[in-house]
Amino acid sequence: MAMTRPRNQLTVFYDGACPTCVRDRAWYEGLQARTDASVEWVDITGRDAALRELGIDPGAALRELHVMDAAGTIHRELDAYILLMSRVPRLRPLAWLIGLPGIRPLVSWGYRRWVLRRLRATHRI
């Protein structure tokens, strides 16, 4: 996995075996193409050792989005989504909204439920 990135580079670790995740990536890339944001997408499928080298538990990577910023800091779950969405002007209001103290726990709960349902339905957990 690339370790030298431009100053504003984000590395997004996503589940390439998940059709919804792949569609979400394509949707984001369409929005992001109109910005100067630099995003590297890394499919986590079959990359357990590489994830562990970065300090990411492969099981957690299936259950939560992980994003690495240019400094090498790993952001997880909603923090990762907020970081990613805040880079696209059309998504900034949503990033702000899901970060609000009263909204954040509800979105996190719903997100975790959706992911577990998806993983169970595909017999991946």
N, CA, C and O atoms as a GROMACS GRO file, in nm:
protein
  500
    1MET      N    1   0.084  -0.117   0.000
    1MET     CA    2   0.000   0.000   0.000
    1MET      C    3   0.089   0.123   0.000
    1MET      O    4   0.191   0.127   0.068
    2ALA      N    5   0.050   0.221  -0.076
    2ALA     CA    6   0.131   0.342  -0.092
    2ALA      C    7   0.146   0.415   0.041
    2ALA      O    8   0.048   0.438   0.111
    3MET      N    9   0.267   0.451   0.074
    3MET     CA   10   0.292   0.523   0.198
    3MET      C   11   0.331   0.668   0.172
    3MET      O   12   0.316   0.752   0.262
    4THR      N   13   0.380   0.701   0.054
    4THR     CA   14   0.410   0.839   0.023
    4THR      C   15   0.294   0.895  -0.058
    4THR      O   16   0.264   0.849  -0.168
    5ARG      N   17   0.230   0.997   0.000
    5ARG     CA   18   0.111   1.053  -0.061
    5ARG      C   19   0.125   1.204  -0.069
    5ARG      O   20   0.200   1.264   0.009
    6PRO      N   21   0.054   1.267  -0.164
    6PRO     CA   22   0.050   1.413  -0.166
    6PRO      C   23  -0.003   1.466  -0.033
    6PRO      O   24  -0.067   1.392   0.042
    7ARG      N   25   0.023   1.590  -0.006
    7ARG     CA   26  -0.013   1.652   0.121
    7ARG      C   27  -0.162   1.636   0.154
    7ARG      O   28  -0.197   1.622   0.271
    8ASN      N   29  -0.248   1.639   0.055
    8ASN     CA   30  -0.392   1.630   0.082
    8ASN      C   31  -0.451   1.492   0.052
    8ASN      O   32  -0.573   1.477   0.047
    9GLN      N   33  -0.366   1.393   0.033
    9GLN     CA   34  -0.409   1.258  -0.004
    9GLN      C   35  -0.481   1.187   0.111
    9GLN      O   36  -0.437   1.192   0.226
   10LEU      N   37  -0.591   1.123   0.077
   10LEU     CA   38  -0.656   1.030   0.168
   10LEU      C   39  -0.649   0.892   0.105
   10LEU      O   40  -0.658   0.879  -0.017
   11THR      N   41  -0.633   0.790   0.187
   11THR     CA   42  -0.640   0.653   0.142
   11THR      C   43  -0.762   0.591   0.207
   11THR      O   44  -0.774   0.587   0.330
   12VAL      N   45  -0.854   0.543   0.124
   12VAL     CA   46  -0.979   0.486   0.173
   12VAL      C   47  -0.973   0.335   0.157
   12VAL      O   48  -0.951   0.285   0.047
   13PHE      N   49  -0.991   0.264   0.266
   13PHE     CA   50  -0.991   0.119   0.266
   13PHE      C   51  -1.138   0.074   0.262
   13PHE      O   52  -1.212   0.094   0.358
   14TYR      N   53  -1.177   0.016   0.150
   14TYR     CA   54  -1.318  -0.018   0.132
   14TYR      C   55  -1.332  -0.166   0.096
   14TYR      O   56  -1.236  -0.230   0.054
   15ASP      N   57  -1.453  -0.218   0.113
   15ASP     CA   58  -1.485  -0.358   0.086
   15ASP      C   59  -1.525  -0.373  -0.061
   15ASP      O   60  -1.640  -0.350  -0.097
   16GLY      N   61  -1.430  -0.411  -0.144
   16GLY     CA   62  -1.455  -0.428  -0.286
   16GLY      C   63  -1.543  -0.546  -0.320
   16GLY      O   64  -1.588  -0.559  -0.434
   17ALA      N   65  -1.570  -0.634  -0.223
   17ALA     CA   66  -1.659  -0.747  -0.245
   17ALA      C   67  -1.805  -0.710  -0.216
   17ALA      O   68  -1.895  -0.792  -0.231
   18CYS      N   69  -1.827  -0.586  -0.177
   18CYS     CA   70  -1.961  -0.536  -0.144
   18CYS      C   71  -2.010  -0.449  -0.260
   18CYS      O   72  -1.954  -0.341  -0.283
   19PRO      N   73  -2.112  -0.494  -0.333
   19PRO     CA   74  -2.162  -0.415  -0.446
   19PRO      C   75  -2.206  -0.273  -0.407
   19PRO      O   76  -2.182  -0.178  -0.481
   20THR      N   77  -2.268  -0.259  -0.290
   20THR     CA   78  -2.309  -0.126  -0.244
   20THR      C   79  -2.188  -0.038  -0.219
   20THR      O   80  -2.189   0.080  -0.252
   21CYS      N   81  -2.083  -0.095  -0.162
   21CYS     CA   82  -1.961  -0.019  -0.135
   21CYS      C   83  -1.896   0.028  -0.265
   21CYS      O   84  -1.844   0.139  -0.273
   22VAL      N   85  -1.898  -0.059  -0.365
   22VAL     CA   86  -1.840  -0.025  -0.495
   22VAL      C   87  -1.922   0.087  -0.560
   22VAL      O   88  -1.866   0.180  -0.618
   23ARG      N   89  -2.055   0.078  -0.551
   23ARG     CA   90  -2.141   0.185  -0.605
   23ARG      C   91  -2.118   0.316  -0.532
   23ARG      O   92  -2.112   0.423  -0.593
   24ASP      N   93  -2.105   0.308  -0.399
   24ASP     CA   94  -2.080   0.430  -0.320
   24ASP      C   95  -1.948   0.494  -0.360
   24ASP      O   96  -1.936   0.616  -0.368
   25ARG      N   97  -1.849   0.411  -0.384
   25ARG     CA   98  -1.718   0.462  -0.428
   25ARG      C   99  -1.733   0.536  -0.561
   25ARG      O  100  -1.682   0.647  -0.575
   26ALA      N  101  -1.801   0.477  -0.657
   26ALA     CA  102  -1.819   0.539  -0.788
   26ALA      C  103  -1.896   0.671  -0.776
   26ALA      O  104  -1.862   0.769  -0.842
   27TRP      N  105  -1.998   0.672  -0.691
   27TRP     CA  106  -2.075   0.794  -0.669
   27TRP      C  107  -1.986   0.904  -0.611
   27TRP      O  108  -1.989   1.018  -0.656
   28TYR      N  109  -1.907   0.867  -0.510
   28TYR     CA  110  -1.817   0.964  -0.447
   28TYR      C  111  -1.715   1.015  -0.548
   28TYR      O  112  -1.688   1.135  -0.555
   29GLU      N  113  -1.658   0.926  -0.627
   29GLU     CA  114  -1.558   0.966  -0.726
   29GLU      C  115  -1.617   1.065  -0.826
   29GLU      O  116  -1.548   1.157  -0.871
   30GLY      N  117  -1.744   1.047  -0.861
   30GLY     CA  118  -1.809   1.141  -0.951
   30GLY      C  119  -1.819   1.279  -0.891
   30GLY      O  120  -1.799   1.379  -0.960
   31LEU      N  121  -1.851   1.286  -0.763
   31LEU     CA  122  -1.858   1.415  -0.694
   31LEU      C  123  -1.720   1.473  -0.670
   31LEU      O  124  -1.698   1.593  -0.685
   32GLN      N  125  -1.627   1.387  -0.633
   32GLN     CA  126  -1.492   1.430  -0.599
   32GLN      C  127  -1.415   1.478  -0.720
   32GLN      O  128  -1.321   1.556  -0.707
   33ALA      N  129  -1.453   1.433  -0.839
   33ALA     CA  130  -1.381   1.470  -0.962
   33ALA      C  131  -1.384   1.620  -0.984
   33ALA      O  132  -1.298   1.674  -1.054
   34ARG      N  133  -1.480   1.689  -0.926
   34ARG     CA  134  -1.493   1.834  -0.942
   34ARG      C  135  -1.413   1.911  -0.837
   34ARG      O  136  -1.424   2.034  -0.828
   35THR      N  137  -1.334   1.842  -0.758
   35THR     CA  138  -1.254   1.907  -0.654
   35THR      C  139  -1.107   1.877  -0.678
   35THR      O  140  -1.071   1.804  -0.770
   36ASP      N  141  -1.023   1.935  -0.593
   36ASP     CA  142  -0.880   1.905  -0.602
   36ASP      C  143  -0.840   1.798  -0.500
   36ASP      O  144  -0.722   1.774  -0.478
   37ALA      N  145  -0.940   1.734  -0.439
   37ALA     CA  146  -0.912   1.632  -0.338
   37ALA      C  147  -0.849   1.510  -0.404
   37ALA      O  148  -0.887   1.470  -0.514
   38SER      N  149  -0.754   1.453  -0.336
   38SER     CA  150  -0.683   1.336  -0.387
   38SER      C  151  -0.718   1.216  -0.299
   38SER      O  152  -0.690   1.216  -0.179
   39VAL      N  153  -0.777   1.113  -0.361
   39VAL     CA  154  -0.819   0.995  -0.286
   39VAL      C  155  -0.768   0.871  -0.356
   39VAL      O  156  -0.787   0.852  -0.476
   40GLU      N  157  -0.703   0.786  -0.278
   40GLU     CA  158  -0.659   0.655  -0.326
   40GLU      C  159  -0.754   0.553  -0.264
   40GLU      O  160  -0.774   0.552  -0.142
   41TRP      N  161  -0.811   0.466  -0.346
   41TRP     CA  162  -0.904   0.364  -0.299
   41TRP      C  163  -0.832   0.231  -0.295
   41TRP      O  164  -0.772   0.189  -0.394
   42VAL      N  165  -0.838   0.164  -0.180
   42VAL     CA  166  -0.772   0.035  -0.162
   42VAL      C  167  -0.877  -0.069  -0.123
   42VAL      O  168  -0.940  -0.058  -0.018
   43ASP      N  169  -0.895  -0.168  -0.209
   43ASP     CA  170  -0.986  -0.278  -0.180
   43ASP      C  171  -0.921  -0.367  -0.074
   43ASP      O  172  -0.810  -0.415  -0.092
   44ILE      N  173  -0.992  -0.388   0.036
   44ILE     CA  174  -0.935  -0.465   0.148
   44ILE      C  175  -0.945  -0.616   0.127
   44ILE      O  176  -0.888  -0.692   0.204
   45THR      N  177  -1.018  -0.658   0.025
   45THR     CA  178  -1.039  -0.801   0.002
   45THR      C  179  -0.905  -0.874  -0.015
   45THR      O  180  -0.827  -0.842  -0.105
   46GLY      N  181  -0.880  -0.971   0.073
   46GLY     CA  182  -0.758  -1.052   0.064
   46GLY      C  183  -0.632  -0.978   0.106
   46GLY      O  184  -0.522  -1.022   0.073
   47ARG      N  185  -0.644  -0.868   0.177
   47ARG     CA  186  -0.526  -0.789   0.214
   47ARG      C  187  -0.507  -0.781   0.365
   47ARG      O  188  -0.463  -0.679   0.418
   48ASP      N  189  -0.540  -0.889   0.434
   48ASP     CA  190  -0.532  -0.890   0.580
   48ASP      C  191  -0.394  -0.853   0.633
   48ASP      O  192  -0.382  -0.773   0.725
   49ALA      N  193  -0.290  -0.910   0.574
   49ALA     CA  194  -0.153  -0.882   0.623
   49ALA      C  195  -0.118  -0.735   0.605
   49ALA      O  196  -0.061  -0.673   0.694
   50ALA      N  197  -0.152  -0.679   0.491
   50ALA     CA  198  -0.122  -0.537   0.465
   50ALA      C  199  -0.199  -0.447   0.561
   50ALA      O  200  -0.147  -0.346   0.608
   51LEU      N  201  -0.323  -0.484   0.590
   51LEU     CA  202  -0.402  -0.406   0.687
   51LEU      C  203  -0.339  -0.412   0.825
   51LEU      O  204  -0.327  -0.310   0.894
   52ARG      N  205  -0.298  -0.532   0.866
   52ARG     CA  206  -0.235  -0.546   0.998
   52ARG      C  207  -0.107  -0.463   1.009
   52ARG      O  208  -0.078  -0.406   1.114
   53GLU      N  209  -0.032  -0.456   0.899
   53GLU     CA  210   0.091  -0.374   0.899
   53GLU      C  211   0.060  -0.228   0.928
   53GLU      O  212   0.143  -0.156   0.984
   54LEU      N  213  -0.058  -0.185   0.889
   54LEU     CA  214  -0.100  -0.046   0.912
   54LEU      C  215  -0.171  -0.029   1.046
   54LEU      O  216  -0.211   0.082   1.082
   55GLY      N  217  -0.184  -0.138   1.121
   55GLY     CA  218  -0.252  -0.131   1.249
   55GLY      C  219  -0.404  -0.139   1.239
   55GLY      O  220  -0.475  -0.098   1.331
   56ILE      N  221  -0.453  -0.190   1.128
   56ILE     CA  222  -0.597  -0.204   1.107
   56ILE      C  223  -0.635  -0.350   1.121
   56ILE      O  224  -0.579  -0.435   1.051
   57ASP      N  225  -0.727  -0.380   1.209
   57ASP     CA  226  -0.777  -0.516   1.224
   57ASP      C  227  -0.863  -0.549   1.102
   57ASP      O  228  -0.957  -0.475   1.072
   58PRO      N  229  -0.834  -0.658   1.030
   58PRO     CA  230  -0.911  -0.692   0.910
   58PRO      C  231  -1.061  -0.709   0.936
   58PRO      O  232  -1.143  -0.671   0.852
   59GLY      N  233  -1.096  -0.765   1.050
   59GLY     CA  234  -1.238  -0.778   1.084
   59GLY      C  235  -1.304  -0.642   1.103
   59GLY      O  236  -1.416  -0.620   1.057
   60ALA      N  237  -1.235  -0.552   1.169
   60ALA     CA  238  -1.288  -0.416   1.187
   60ALA      C  239  -1.298  -0.345   1.053
   60ALA      O  240  -1.389  -0.265   1.032
   61ALA      N  241  -1.204  -0.373   0.963
   61ALA     CA  242  -1.206  -0.310   0.830
   61ALA      C  243  -1.330  -0.352   0.752
   61ALA      O  244  -1.380  -0.275   0.668
   62LEU      N  245  -1.381  -0.473   0.776
   62LEU     CA  246  -1.506  -0.516   0.712
   62LEU      C  247  -1.627  -0.446   0.772
   62LEU      O  248  -1.724  -0.419   0.702
   63ARG      N  249  -1.620  -0.418   0.901
   63ARG     CA  250  -1.736  -0.361   0.971
   63ARG      C  251  -1.740  -0.209   0.973
   63ARG      O  252  -1.845  -0.150   0.999
   64GLU      N  253  -1.626  -0.143   0.945
   64GLU     CA  254  -1.619   0.002   0.954
   64GLU      C  255  -1.531   0.055   0.842
   64GLU      O  256  -1.432  -0.007   0.804
   65LEU      N  257  -1.569   0.170   0.789
   65LEU     CA  258  -1.483   0.237   0.693
   65LEU      C  259  -1.358   0.286   0.765
   65LEU      O  260  -1.367   0.339   0.876
   66HIS      N  261  -1.243   0.270   0.702
   66HIS     CA  262  -1.116   0.322   0.753
   66HIS      C  263  -1.056   0.412   0.647
   66HIS      O  264  -1.051   0.377   0.530
   67VAL      N  265  -1.009   0.529   0.690
   67VAL     CA  266  -0.946   0.625   0.601
   67VAL      C  267  -0.815   0.669   0.666
   67VAL      O  268  -0.811   0.701   0.785
   68MET      N  269  -0.709   0.670   0.586
   68MET     CA  270  -0.579   0.716   0.634
   68MET      C  271  -0.552   0.853   0.572
   68MET      O  272  -0.561   0.870   0.450
   69ASP      N  273  -0.519   0.950   0.656
   69ASP     CA  274  -0.487   1.083   0.604
   69ASP      C  275  -0.341   1.090   0.562
   69ASP      O  276  -0.267   0.993   0.579
   70ALA      N  277  -0.299   1.203   0.509
   70ALA     CA  278  -0.163   1.218   0.456
   70ALA      C  279  -0.057   1.200   0.563
   70ALA      O  280   0.057   1.163   0.532
   71ALA      N  281  -0.092   1.226   0.689
   71ALA     CA  282   0.004   1.210   0.798
   71ALA      C  283   0.013   1.065   0.845
   71ALA      O  284   0.097   1.032   0.929
   72GLY      N  285  -0.073   0.978   0.792
   72GLY     CA  286  -0.070   0.837   0.830
   72GLY      C  287  -0.165   0.803   0.944
   72GLY      O  288  -0.165   0.690   0.991
   73THR      N  289  -0.246   0.899   0.988
   73THR     CA  290  -0.343   0.874   1.093
   73THR      C  291  -0.464   0.801   1.035
   73THR      O  292  -0.516   0.838   0.930
   74ILE      N  293  -0.506   0.696   1.105
   74ILE     CA  294  -0.621   0.616   1.062
   74ILE      C  295  -0.746   0.670   1.131
   74ILE      O  296  -0.749   0.685   1.253
   75HIS      N  297  -0.849   0.698   1.052
   75HIS     CA  298  -0.979   0.743   1.102
   75HIS      C  299  -1.078   0.631   1.073
   75HIS      O  300  -1.073   0.570   0.966
   76ARG      N  301  -1.169   0.604   1.170
   76ARG     CA  302  -1.261   0.491   1.158
   76ARG      C  303  -1.406   0.536   1.163
   76ARG      O  304  -1.438   0.643   1.214
   77GLU      N  305  -1.490   0.453   1.109
   77GLU     CA  306  -1.636   0.465   1.110
   77GLU      C  307  -1.679   0.607   1.075
   77GLU      O  308  -1.642   0.657   0.969
   78LEU      N  309  -1.757   0.675   1.160
   78LEU     CA  310  -1.810   0.806   1.124
   78LEU      C  311  -1.701   0.911   1.108
   78LEU      O  312  -1.713   0.999   1.024
   79ASP      N  313  -1.594   0.902   1.187
   79ASP     CA  314  -1.483   0.997   1.169
   79ASP      C  315  -1.427   0.985   1.027
   79ASP      O  316  -1.391   1.086   0.966
   80ALA      N  317  -1.420   0.864   0.976
   80ALA     CA  318  -1.371   0.842   0.839
   80ALA      C  319  -1.468   0.901   0.737
   80ALA      O  320  -1.426   0.968   0.643
   81TYR      N  321  -1.597   0.877   0.756
   81TYR     CA  322  -1.697   0.932   0.664
   81TYR      C  323  -1.696   1.084   0.668
   81TYR      O  324  -1.703   1.149   0.563
   82ILE      N  325  -1.689   1.142   0.786
   82ILE     CA  326  -1.689   1.287   0.799
   82ILE      C  327  -1.568   1.346   0.729
   82ILE      O  328  -1.580   1.446   0.657
   83LEU      N  329  -1.451   1.286   0.748
   83LEU     CA  330  -1.329   1.334   0.682
   83LEU      C  331  -1.344   1.325   0.530
   83LEU      O  332  -1.310   1.420   0.459
   84LEU      N  333  -1.392   1.214   0.482
   84LEU     CA  334  -1.407   1.194   0.338
   84LEU      C  335  -1.510   1.289   0.278
   84LEU      O  336  -1.485   1.352   0.175
   85MET      N  337  -1.626   1.299   0.341
   85MET     CA  338  -1.733   1.384   0.288
   85MET      C  339  -1.700   1.532   0.297
   85MET      O  340  -1.744   1.610   0.213
   86SER      N  341  -1.626   1.572   0.398
   86SER     CA  342  -1.596   1.715   0.416
   86SER      C  343  -1.508   1.770   0.304
   86SER      O  344  -1.494   1.891   0.291
   87ARG      N  345  -1.450   1.684   0.225
   87ARG     CA  346  -1.365   1.728   0.114
   87ARG      C  347  -1.442   1.761  -0.012
   87ARG      O  348  -1.385   1.817  -0.107
   88VAL      N  349  -1.570   1.728  -0.015
   88VAL     CA  350  -1.653   1.754  -0.133
   88VAL      C  351  -1.759   1.857  -0.093
   88VAL      O  352  -1.839   1.831  -0.003
   89PRO      N  353  -1.760   1.974  -0.158
   89PRO     CA  354  -1.853   2.080  -0.117
   89PRO      C  355  -1.999   2.035  -0.104
   89PRO      O  356  -2.066   2.076  -0.009
   90ARG      N  357  -2.048   1.953  -0.195
   90ARG     CA  358  -2.188   1.909  -0.187
   90ARG      C  359  -2.215   1.818  -0.068
   90ARG      O  360  -2.329   1.807  -0.024
   91LEU      N  361  -2.111   1.754  -0.014
   91LEU     CA  362  -2.129   1.663   0.098
   91LEU      C  363  -2.095   1.725   0.233
   91LEU      O  364  -2.123   1.666   0.338
   92ARG      N  365  -2.035   1.844   0.233
   92ARG     CA  366  -1.996   1.908   0.361
   92ARG      C  367  -2.112   1.925   0.457
   92ARG      O  368  -2.096   1.899   0.577
   93PRO      N  369  -2.230   1.969   0.410
   93PRO     CA  370  -2.341   1.981   0.506
   93PRO      C  371  -2.378   1.848   0.571
   93PRO      O  372  -2.410   1.843   0.689
   94LEU      N  373  -2.373   1.741   0.495
   94LEU     CA  374  -2.403   1.609   0.550
   94LEU      C  375  -2.295   1.568   0.650
   94LEU      O  376  -2.327   1.512   0.755
   95ALA      N  377  -2.170   1.595   0.620
   95ALA     CA  378  -2.060   1.565   0.712
   95ALA      C  379  -2.081   1.640   0.843
   95ALA      O  380  -2.062   1.584   0.951
   96TRP      N  381  -2.119   1.766   0.833
   96TRP     CA  382  -2.145   1.846   0.953
   96TRP      C  383  -2.261   1.787   1.032
   96TRP      O  384  -2.253   1.772   1.154
   97LEU      N  385  -2.370   1.754   0.961
   97LEU     CA  386  -2.490   1.702   1.026
   97LEU      C  387  -2.463   1.572   1.102
   97LEU      O  388  -2.502   1.560   1.218
   98ILE      N  389  -2.395   1.477   1.038
   98ILE     CA  390  -2.373   1.348   1.107
   98ILE      C  391  -2.272   1.360   1.219
   98ILE      O  392  -2.258   1.269   1.301
   99GLY      N  393  -2.200   1.472   1.225
   99GLY     CA  394  -2.106   1.494   1.334
   99GLY      C  395  -2.168   1.558   1.457
   99GLY      O  396  -2.102   1.568   1.561
  100LEU      N  397  -2.292   1.602   1.447
  100LEU     CA  398  -2.358   1.666   1.561
  100LEU      C  399  -2.378   1.566   1.675
  100LEU      O  400  -2.413   1.451   1.651
  101PRO      N  401  -2.357   1.612   1.799
  101PRO     CA  402  -2.367   1.521   1.914
  101PRO      C  403  -2.498   1.444   1.923
  101PRO      O  404  -2.496   1.327   1.962
  102GLY      N  405  -2.610   1.503   1.891
  102GLY     CA  406  -2.737   1.432   1.900
  102GLY      C  407  -2.764   1.338   1.784
  102GLY      O  408  -2.842   1.244   1.797
  103ILE      N  409  -2.700   1.362   1.672
  103ILE     CA  410  -2.721   1.283   1.551
  103ILE      C  411  -2.619   1.170   1.539
  103ILE      O  412  -2.652   1.058   1.499
  104ARG      N  413  -2.496   1.201   1.574
  104ARG     CA  414  -2.384   1.106   1.556
  104ARG      C  415  -2.411   0.966   1.612
  104ARG      O  416  -2.391   0.868   1.540
  105PRO      N  417  -2.456   0.953   1.738
  105PRO     CA  418  -2.478   0.817   1.790
  105PRO      C  419  -2.586   0.741   1.714
  105PRO      O  420  -2.576   0.619   1.697
  106LEU      N  421  -2.689   0.810   1.668
  106LEU     CA  422  -2.795   0.744   1.593
  106LEU      C  423  -2.745   0.696   1.457
  106LEU      O  424  -2.776   0.584   1.415
  107VAL      N  425  -2.669   0.780   1.389
  107VAL     CA  426  -2.615   0.741   1.259
  107VAL      C  427  -2.517   0.625   1.276
  107VAL      O  428  -2.517   0.530   1.197
  108SER      N  429  -2.434   0.632   1.380
  108SER     CA  430  -2.338   0.524   1.406
  108SER      C  431  -2.412   0.392   1.432
  108SER      O  432  -2.374   0.288   1.378
  109TRP      N  433  -2.515   0.396   1.514
  109TRP     CA  434  -2.594   0.276   1.544
  109TRP      C  435  -2.655   0.219   1.417
  109TRP      O  436  -2.646   0.098   1.392
  110GLY      N  437  -2.718   0.304   1.336
  110GLY     CA  438  -2.779   0.258   1.212
  110GLY      C  439  -2.678   0.203   1.115
  110GLY      O  440  -2.703   0.102   1.049
  111TYR      N  441  -2.563   0.267   1.105
  111TYR     CA  442  -2.456   0.222   1.016
  111TYR      C  443  -2.407   0.083   1.057
  111TYR      O  444  -2.393  -0.006   0.973
  112ARG      N  445  -2.381   0.064   1.187
  112ARG     CA  446  -2.333  -0.066   1.235
  112ARG      C  447  -2.436  -0.175   1.209
  112ARG      O  448  -2.400  -0.286   1.169
  113ARG      N  449  -2.563  -0.146   1.232
  113ARG     CA  450  -2.670  -0.244   1.205
  113ARG      C  451  -2.675  -0.281   1.058
  113ARG      O  452  -2.686  -0.399   1.024
  114TRP      N  453  -2.666  -0.182   0.970
  114TRP     CA  454  -2.671  -0.206   0.825
  114TRP      C  455  -2.553  -0.293   0.782
  114TRP      O  456  -2.571  -0.387   0.704
  115VAL      N  457  -2.434  -0.261   0.830
  115VAL     CA  458  -2.315  -0.338   0.791
  115VAL      C  459  -2.325  -0.482   0.840
  115VAL      O  460  -2.296  -0.575   0.764
  116LEU      N  461  -2.365  -0.503   0.964
  116LEU     CA  462  -2.376  -0.640   1.015
  116LEU      C  463  -2.481  -0.719   0.937
  116LEU      O  464  -2.461  -0.837   0.908
  117ARG      N  465  -2.592  -0.655   0.903
  117ARG     CA  466  -2.695  -0.722   0.823
  117ARG      C  467  -2.638  -0.761   0.687
  117ARG      O  468  -2.661  -0.872   0.639
  118ARG      N  469  -2.564  -0.670   0.624
  118ARG     CA  470  -2.504  -0.696   0.492
  118ARG      C  471  -2.404  -0.812   0.500
  118ARG      O  472  -2.404  -0.900   0.414
  119LEU      N  473  -2.320  -0.811   0.602
  119LEU     CA  474  -2.219  -0.916   0.615
  119LEU      C  475  -2.282  -1.052   0.646
  119LEU      O  476  -2.236  -1.155   0.597
  120ARG      N  477  -2.387  -1.052   0.728
  120ARG     CA  478  -2.456  -1.178   0.757
  120ARG      C  479  -2.527  -1.232   0.633
  120ARG      O  480  -2.523  -1.352   0.606
  121ALA      N  481  -2.590  -1.144   0.557
  121ALA     CA  482  -2.663  -1.185   0.438
  121ALA      C  483  -2.571  -1.247   0.333
  121ALA      O  484  -2.613  -1.333   0.256
  122THR      N  485  -2.446  -1.204   0.331
  122THR     CA  486  -2.350  -1.259   0.234
  122THR      C  487  -2.261  -1.366   0.297
  122THR      O  488  -2.164  -1.412   0.236
  123HIS      N  489  -2.295  -1.405   0.421
  123HIS     CA  490  -2.223  -1.512   0.493
  123HIS      C  491  -2.074  -1.480   0.509
  123HIS      O  492  -1.989  -1.568   0.498
  124ARG      N  493  -2.045  -1.353   0.536
  124ARG     CA  494  -1.906  -1.313   0.555
  124ARG      C  495  -1.870  -1.298   0.701
  124ARG      O  496  -1.754  -1.275   0.734
  125ILE      N  497  -1.969  -1.312   0.789
  125ILE     CA  498  -1.944  -1.320   0.934
  125ILE      C  499  -2.037  -1.422   0.993
  125ILE      O  500  -2.034  -1.446   1.114
   0.00000   0.00000   0.00000
